[in-house]
Amino acid sequence: AQLVNEEAVKTSIRNLLLTNRGDRLFNSGLGSDIRALLFDNAGPATEQILSDYVRKTIENYEPRANIIDIVVNVETDDNTANVGIVFNVINNSEPVVLELVLNRIR
């Protein structure tokens, strides 16, 4: 099934954020390094740094999305980060919400 409109942009953003920088063979700059933050000790600045990484990745690689808000909640006891992204697609004023849960598994 082919994804269109908001679902295509949501899938693209999810793929960008879950791809480590350097994983793509001929496009080594594509992706983000947010998984590396999950292995650091979570401090008060971790949520802001993670939010900045998400914003920078979307602004650089997904021109169809206008970011409205990014909410990051790092749970140190569970080794997870909950990322909520609110954006709208260009030429559409309806906000779209994307929820991601990032887990540290190693």
JORA-V481885 format. One record per residue. N is the residue number from 0. RES is the residue in one letter. PHI is phi in degrees with one decimal (NA if undefined). PSI is psi in degrees with one decimal (none if undefined). OMEGA is omega in degrees with one decimal (* if undefined). Layout:
n = {N:N}
res = {RES:RES}
phi = {PHI:PHI}
psi = {PSI:PSI}
omega = {OMEGA:OMEGA}
This chain:
n = {0:1:2:3:4:5:6:7:8:9:10:11:12:13:14:15:16:17:18:19:20:21:22:23:24:25:26:27:28:29:30:31:32:33:34:35:36:37:38:39:40:41:42:43:44:45:46:47:48:49:50:51:52:53:54:55:56:57:58:59:60:61:62:63:64:65:66:67:68:69:70:71:72:73:74:75:76:77:78:79:80:81:82:83:84:85:86:87:88:89:90:91:92:93:94:95:96:97:98:99:100:101:102:103:104:105}
res = {A:Q:L:V:N:E:E:A:V:K:T:S:I:R:N:L:L:L:T:N:R:G:D:R:L:F:N:S:G:L:G:S:D:I:R:A:L:L:F:D:N:A:G:P:A:T:E:Q:I:L:S:D:Y:V:R:K:T:I:E:N:Y:E:P:R:A:N:I:I:D:I:V:V:N:V:E:T:D:D:N:T:A:N:V:G:I:V:F:N:V:I:N:N:S:E:P:V:V:L:E:L:V:L:N:R:I:R}
phi = {NA:-86.2:-90.2:-132.9:55.9:-64.1:-66.4:-66.4:-69.7:-60.8:-65.5:-63.2:-64.1:-59.2:-64.5:-62.5:-73.5:-91.6:-93.2:-75.7:-64.3:100.7:-74.8:-81.5:-62.7:-101.7:-138.6:-69.9:-85.0:-72.4:114.4:-139.9:-109.3:-74.5:-67.2:-64.2:-68.6:-69.7:-92.5:-85.4:-69.6:-76.4:-124.6:-65.1:-89.9:-62.0:-63.7:-69.1:-64.7:-62.6:-63.0:-65.2:-61.9:-63.6:-61.2:-64.1:-64.9:-67.1:-65.5:-80.2:-118.7:-131.1:-72.6:-79.9:-110.8:-106.1:-76.1:-98.7:-156.1:-129.3:-118.4:-121.3:-129.0:-95.1:-106.4:-70.6:-70.5:-98.4:55.4:-129.6:-132.6:-96.9:-116.9:-113.8:-118.2:-111.4:-146.9:-127.3:-82.8:-53.1:70.2:-144.9:-90.8:-72.3:-72.5:-119.1:-111.7:-123.4:-109.8:-124.9:-116.8:-103.0:-112.6:-95.7:-110.8:-118.8}
psi = {132.5:133.0:140.7:161.7:-126.6:-37.3:-35.3:-40.7:-40.7:-43.6:-39.6:-45.1:-44.0:-45.2:-40.4:-43.8:-28.2:-3.2:126.0:145.3:128.1:-7.1:-30.8:127.7:-50.9:5.3:71.7:-15.5:-11.8:137.4:-168.3:165.8:34.5:-24.0:-29.6:-30.3:-25.6:-21.0:-5.0:162.4:128.1:123.9:-172.5:-25.4:-8.3:-41.4:-39.9:-41.0:-42.8:-41.7:-40.7:-40.4:-43.6:-47.1:-45.4:-41.0:-44.7:-42.3:-33.9:-35.7:-5.5:84.6:-10.7:-9.5:133.7:117.2:129.9:-48.3:147.5:124.0:124.9:131.5:110.6:124.2:104.9:-30.0:-32.5:-3.1:43.7:160.1:124.3:121.3:122.2:123.3:124.3:123.3:167.7:151.4:143.6:138.0:18.6:127.1:-6.2:127.0:144.9:136.7:131.5:123.6:128.2:140.5:117.6:123.9:145.2:117.7:-9.0:none}
omega = {179.7:178.3:179.5:174.7:-173.6:-178.5:177.5:180.0:177.5:179.1:178.5:179.4:178.9:179.5:178.4:-176.6:-179.1:176.2:176.7:178.0:-178.7:179.4:179.5:-169.9:-176.0:176.7:-171.2:178.7:-177.7:177.2:180.0:179.7:-176.0:177.8:178.6:178.4:-178.9:-179.8:174.9:173.4:-178.3:177.2:-178.5:-177.2:-176.2:-179.5:179.5:178.9:178.2:177.4:178.2:177.3:-179.9:-179.6:-178.2:-179.8:-179.5:-179.9:-177.5:-168.5:179.8:-176.3:-179.7:-174.5:169.9:-176.9:175.0:-177.3:173.7:179.4:-179.5:176.8:-179.8:177.3:-173.9:-178.8:-178.3:-176.4:179.0:173.6:176.6:-177.7:175.6:-177.9:175.3:-178.9:169.9:179.9:178.7:-179.6:176.1:-175.5:-179.7:177.5:178.9:-178.7:176.2:178.9:176.0:173.4:-179.6:-178.3:171.6:-174.4:177.7:*}
